[in-house]
Amino acid sequence: MLEHIDIRTARRNELTDITARVKDTVAKSGVKNGIVIVYCEHTTAGITINERADPAVKTDILAHLSKLVPENGAFLHAEGNSDSHIKSLIVGVSKTLIIENGIPILGQWQAVFFCEFDGPRTRKVHIKVIGDE
């Protein structure tokens, strides 16, 4: 099963929790044991898994990525979003989760996040479920 979801972001840099949408797709697929791949087709965005319990973690991640790769660095790319491309490279554009008993395995504090680095925009994420029913 392959599902496509649209995500509307509001800021240049933000993390959006998409865990519920991933779990819903897995549930709809009927797959009991397998994998789910969450893939972002954009070169200035990404997918990660991290803590959702404390919102300060998201703030820290974005702040330190921006320190590591500042928006106004000495870049040659003419569009003004080279920092976004590099942040996407660091974070990565996909994650694979194991499905057991119809549920994606995540740690107690973990969530799946869409990472926006060049917003606000409407983005597309693909969720592919593979396994046995």
C-alpha positions in Angstrom: 0.0 0.0 0.0 1.2 3.5 -0.9 -0.4 6.6 0.5 0.5 10.2 -0.3 -0.1 12.9 2.3 0.1 16.7 2.0 1.7 18.8 4.8 1.2 22.5 5.0 4.0 24.2 6.9 3.8 27.7 8.4 7.4 28.6 9.1 10.8 28.4 7.3 12.0 25.8 9.7 9.7 23.5 11.7 9.1 20.0 12.8 5.6 18.5 12.2 4.5 15.4 14.0 3.1 13.0 11.4 3.1 9.9 13.6 -0.7 9.6 13.7 -0.9 9.7 9.9 1.8 7.0 9.6 -0.1 4.8 12.1 -3.4 5.4 10.3 -1.8 4.3 7.0 -0.4 1.1 8.6 -3.8 0.4 10.1 -5.6 0.9 6.7 -3.1 -1.4 5.0 -4.0 -4.4 7.1 -0.4 -5.4 7.3 0.4 -7.1 10.6 4.1 -7.6 10.3 6.5 -5.8 7.9 7.9 -2.4 7.4 6.7 1.1 6.7 8.8 3.6 4.8 8.2 7.3 5.2 9.7 9.3 2.3 9.9 13.0 1.6 10.4 13.9 -2.1 11.8 17.3 -1.4 15.4 18.5 -1.4 14.9 21.1 1.3 12.9 19.0 3.8 13.3 15.7 5.6 12.0 13.0 7.9 13.3 12.1 11.3 12.3 10.2 14.4 12.9 11.9 17.8 11.3 12.9 21.1 7.8 14.4 21.1 7.2 14.5 24.9 9.1 17.8 25.5 8.5 20.5 22.8 11.8 22.0 23.8 13.6 19.2 21.9 12.1 20.3 18.6 13.2 23.9 19.4 16.7 22.7 20.3 17.0 20.6 17.1 16.0 23.5 14.9 18.2 26.0 16.7 21.3 23.9 16.6 20.8 22.9 12.9 20.5 26.7 12.2 23.8 27.3 14.1 25.5 24.5 12.3 24.2 25.6 8.9 23.2 29.3 9.0 20.7 30.7 6.5 23.0 33.4 5.4 26.2 31.4 4.9 28.6 32.0 2.0 26.7 29.8 -0.5 26.9 29.9 -4.3 23.4 28.5 -4.9 21.4 31.5 -6.3 18.0 30.6 -4.8 18.9 31.5 -1.2 18.1 28.2 0.3 21.4 26.4 0.4 21.1 26.0 4.1 17.8 24.1 3.6 19.5 21.7 1.2 22.3 21.0 3.6 19.9 20.5 6.6 17.9 18.0 4.5 21.1 16.2 3.7 22.0 16.0 7.4 18.5 14.8 8.5 17.8 12.6 5.5 14.6 12.2 3.5 13.3 8.9 4.7 12.9 6.6 7.7 11.9 2.9 7.9 10.0 1.5 10.8 9.3 -2.1 11.7 5.6 -3.1 11.9 4.7 -5.7 14.5 1.2 -6.8 15.3 -0.2 -4.0 13.0 1.7 -1.2 14.8 4.8 0.7 13.8 7.4 0.2 16.5 8.5 3.4 18.2 10.0 4.1 21.6 7.9 5.5 24.4 9.0 9.1 23.7 9.5 8.8 19.9 7.5 10.3 17.1 7.9 10.6 13.3 8.5 14.2 12.2 8.3 16.0 8.9 11.2 18.5 8.9 10.6 21.7 7.0 13.7 23.8 6.2 12.4 26.1 3.4 8.9 27.0 4.3 6.2 27.9 4.4 5.1 25.4 1.7 2.8 22.6 1.0 4.8 19.4 0.9 4.2 15.8 -0.1 5.2 12.7 1.9 4.8 9.1 0.8 4.1 6.3 3.2 4.7 2.8 1.8 3.6 -0.2 3.8 5.1 -3.6 3.0 4.4 -6.9 4.7 2.0 -9.7 5.4 -1.6 -9.4 6.3 
